């Protein structure tokens, strides 16, 4: 009987699922390699200030956000492969052009173009994969698909900074461009008709922006926004901070951080399911706060890695818990749009954190900037604490009325 049930279990690891997952990995590898390395490159080539560098990060995130608000309808009405080819073409042209651009303004323009490509590609990948994964294995399938993003976060910063250090900008942008080129034949090989057909889902037509007026998910999305503010400061200025304190390859910070996120994430999710958000959000918030304070005081690789462990453990605890909380508080028919609002809150936070913290860095130092970044987590814990007090007060009032 058990063997028969396993035989009847729908297949997950089809050719198209593998192609989509690997393509997503390559696109995120391109993003992470360039994003972490660009601040140092722009600073060295153009002599730009921290504020100008922050625009290099934030304009990418903003273009991706704006693209996602409209790409859902495009996925419904446009041929899927043409849409992906358009996205990959934007990424390919922008990445290849980075090495040749003579001014910061042109650099910002092509970062905006790459953000459009990234916003289209990631939205299309997620939609198309959800359509070919068997419904009985949706959680498992999307979990494996999501690991491609986590793995790229672990590898890309180290590889990107190493390429920039050892082979210069030509080596970095050459490899990053090759990753996109390699994705093109993978998309061509996709054969499943369900992945190529036009979607017919009313949920895809719903703009994630509208979900911000949904009070039920406002709190977890706001908390995720504050958490993402701190992450924007990490990916934008960690390389320059390493130069400030005399640590050459800060890619190890990102590697250690990503490994902690991947290690903690499953346990945090299980704890959230069993005990609820109260048991994970406060410890996770405190770990991120400690990590940022340690980072602001770092003067060696040892302290840098210790701060990475704390930050990664906290981030890996908070992000999946906030995402699950957002989904649980939304109406079942609006869970896709709620997920869109959650990820948009992340992109807005990264862009806003990069810009605001860059202003602080330009007036003080990167160490001071990371201490200021820790204030976002203080606000995170304060807002969450107030929400718990409010819930407890309402429960007490209800019991008195009864």
N, C-alpha and C positions, 0 to 999 in steps of 0.2 A: 504493500500500500504506500509506504513512504517513498519507494523508488518511483512508483507511478505518479505521485504528486510532484516529485522533483522533475520528472519528465514533462509534466504538463505545465510547469512553471515557464512563463514566457521568457524568451531570450532577451537579455539586456545588452550584452557585449556584441552587438552587430557591427558590421563594417562601418556603417554611417555614424553610429554612436562613437566609435573610436576616432573616426575622422573629425567629427565635431569637437570632441574633447581635446584632441591634440591640436587642432586649429585654434581653439580658445586659449590653450596653453601658450602657443607661439605668439598670439596677439598680445596677451598679458606680459609675456617675456619681453617683447618689444617695448611695451609701455614702461615696465618697471626698470629696465636697463637704462633707458634714456632719461626718465624722470629723475632718478636719483643722481645721475651724472651731469645733467644739464646745468644746474646752478653753478657748479665749479667751472664748467666750460664757458658759460656766458660771462661769468665774472672775469675769467682770464682773458677771453678774446675781446670783449667790448669794454672791460673795466666798469661794469654796471654796478649800481648800488643794490643793497638788499631789497629795496622797494621794487626796483625794476626786475630783479630776479623773481620776486614773488609773483609778478604778473606772468612770467613764463609758466609757472605752475597753475595759477588761478585761471588764466584765460583758457587753458586746456580743459580744466574741470567745468568751467562755465559753458564752453561750447558743447561738451558732452551732455551736460544737463539740458541745455536748450534743445539739442538734437533728440534726446529721449522723449521730450514732451510731444514731439510730432512723429517720431519714427514708428510708433505703434500703429497708426493709421496707414503708414507707408507699407508696413509689413503685411497689412491686410490687402492692399490694393496692387502691390507691385510683385513682379516675379522675384522669387527668393534669391536665386543665384545672381541675378542682375544687381540686386540690392547689396549682396555681399561683395561682389566684384567692385561696385562703386565705393564701398567702405574701405576695402583693401587698397584700392587705387589711391584714395586720399591718404591713407597711412604710408603707402609706399613712396609717393611723391614728397610728402612732408619730411619723412625720415631721411630720404636721400638728399634733400635740399639743405638740411640743417648745417652740413659741413661747409656749404658754399655761400651761405647768406652773409651779406656784408654789413648789415645793420640790425639793431635790436628790434626796430619796428617790423622789418621783414620776418625776423625770427618769431615775433608774436603772431604775425599773420599765419605763418605756416604751423605754429602750435595750435592755432584756432582750427585750421584745416584738419590737423591730425586728431583733434578732439571730436570733430564731426565724424571722422572715420571710425574712431573708437566707439563713440556712442551708438552708431548704426550697427557695427559689427557685434558688440556685446549684447545688444537688445535682440538682434536677429538670431544669434547663436542660442540664447536662452529660450526664445520662442520656439525655434525649430527643434531643439533637443527635447523640449517638453512634449512635443507632438509625436516623437518617435519612440520615447521611453514607454514601456507597457504601464498601464494605469496601476496594475498590482505591484509594480516595483518603482513607482514614481519617486518615493523618498530616497530609496537606495540609489537610483539612477542619477538624480539631481545632486545627491551627496558626492558621488564619484566625479560627476562633471565639475562640481565646485572645487574639488581637490586640485584640479588643473590650475586654478587661480592661486591657491595656497602654495603649491609647489613653485610656481613662477615667482611669488613673493620671496621664497626662501633662496632661490638661485640667482635671480636677476640682479639684485643690488651688488652682490659680490662680484659677479661676472662683469657687470657694466663698469664698475669702478676699476676693476683690474684691467679691462680692455683700454679704458681711458688713460690709465697710468702707464701701462706697458707699450701700447701701440698708438696712443694719441686719439684725437677725434676721428681720424679716418678709419681706424680699427673699430671703434665703438659704433659709428654710424654705418659702416660697411656691414658688420655682423647684424645689426638691428634691421637694416634694409633687407638682408638675405632672409631673415626670419619671415618677413611678410611675403617675399617672393616664393618661399617654400610653401606658404599657406595656399597660394593660388591653385596649384595642381591638386591639393587635397580637397578643395571645394569642388573642383571639376569632377572628381571621382565619386562624389556623393550621388547615390542612385535612388534612394527611397522616395517614392512619389509623395508620401505624406510630408516629407521635409521640403518639397519643392512647391506644393500647392499653396494657394492663397488661403490664409486663415479666415475663418468666419466666426470670430469670437467677439461678442459685444464688449467683453472685458478689455480686449486689446485697444478698443477705441476710447477707453476712458483715460484721460490725462492724469498722470500721477500728481500734477499740481493741485487738482481738485481735492485730493485727499487731505491736503493741509487744513481744510475747513472741517474735517471730521474730528470732533473733539475726542473721540475714543482712542485715537492713535497719536494725538498731539504730544502727550508726555513722552512715550518711548522714542518718538522721532526727534523731539527736542533734545533729549538726553544723548541720542546718537549724534546729533549735530554738534554738541559740546565735545563729545569724545573725538569726533573727526577733526575738530579744530586743532587738537593736540597732534594728531597724526599728520595734518598738513604742515606743521612746523618741523616734524621729523623728516619727511621725504624732501622738503624744500631746502633745508639748511644743514642737514647732518654732515654732508661732505665739507662744507665751509667751517662748521664747528670743529670738525676733526683737524682741519688746518690750524685753527685758532689754538687748540690745546696740544698740537704736535702729534696727533695720531693719524697715520698715513691712510690705512685702509679701513674706513668705518663701515665697509660692506659687511664686516663680521657682526656689527650691531644688528643690521637688518636680517642676517641669516639666523642669528640667535633668537631675535624677536619672532621671526616667522616660525621657527621650529617650536618655540614655546606656545605660540598661538595654535598650531596644529596639534600639539600634545594636549593642551588644556581644553580645547573646544569640545571634544566628545564628552568629557566628564562634566563640563559646565552645563551642557545641554541636558544630560541625564539628571543632574541635580536640580535644574530648573523645572523639569517635568515632574519630579517627585515632590519638591519643596516649594516651588514658586519663585518669583523674582526677588522676594525679600532676602533670600539666603545667598544670592549671588551678586546682586548689584552693588551692595555696600562694600563687601570684600574686594570685588573687582575694581571698583572706583578707587579704593584706598591703594591698591597695588599700582594702578596707573599713576596716581599722585606721587607715591614713593619713587616710582621709576623716573618721573620727570624731575623730581628734586635731586635724586642721585645724578641724573644726567647733567643738571645745571652745575653740579660740583665736580664733575669728572675731570681728571687730569692725567688719566692713564687708561690703557686698554682694559685693565682689570675692572676699574670702576665703570667704564663704559659698558662692558658686558654684563655686569651686575645690574645696572640700570635697565639693560635690554631684557634681562630675565624677568624683572619685576613688571616692566611695561608690557611685555608679551603675555605674561600670565594674566594680567588685568584685562588687556585688550581681548585676549582669547576667551575670557570669561564673560565680558560685557557684550561684545558684538552679537554672538549668536543668541544670547539671552534677550537682548533688546529686540532682535529680529523676531524671535518666537513670541515675545510679548506683543509686538505690533500685530502679528498675524492673528494671535488669539483674541485680540480686542476688536478685530475687524469683522465685518459681516462676511460669511462664507463666499458670497457672490462677488465680493470686492477685495478678496485676498490678493489677487494679482496686482491690483492698483495700489493696495497697501504696501506690498513689497516694493513697488516702484517708488512710492513716497519715502520708504525707508532708505533705499539706495540713493535717492536724490538728496536726502538730508545728509548722507555721507559726503556726496560730492560738493554740496554747498559748504559743508563744514571744512573740507580740505581746502577749497578755494579761499574761503573766508579766513581760515587760520593762516594760510600761506601769506595772504596780503597783510592782515593785521599784525601778525608776528614779525613780518619783514620790516614794517615801520618801526617796531620796537628795537629790532636788531640794528637798524640804521642809526638809531639815536643812542644806543648803549653797546651791548655785546651779545653774542649768541648765548652765553651763559645766563645773562639777565633775561633774555628772551624766553629761555626754557623755564625759568622760575615764573615768569609771567604766564607761560602756557599752563603751568600747574594750577593757576587760578581758575581756569575753565573747569578743572575737575573739582575744585572747591565748590563752584557754582553747581556742578552736576550733583554732588552729594547733598548740597543744600536744597535744591529743587526736589530731589527724590525724597529727602527726609520730610520736607513740608507736605509732600503728597501722601506719605504714610500717616502723618499726623491728621491730615484732613480726612482720610479714609477712616481712621480710628474714631475721629470725632463724629462722623456720620453714623458709624455703627453704634456708638454710644447713644446718640440721639434716637435712632430707630428702636433700640432696646427699651429706652425710657417711654416712648410712645406706646409700645406694646404692653 
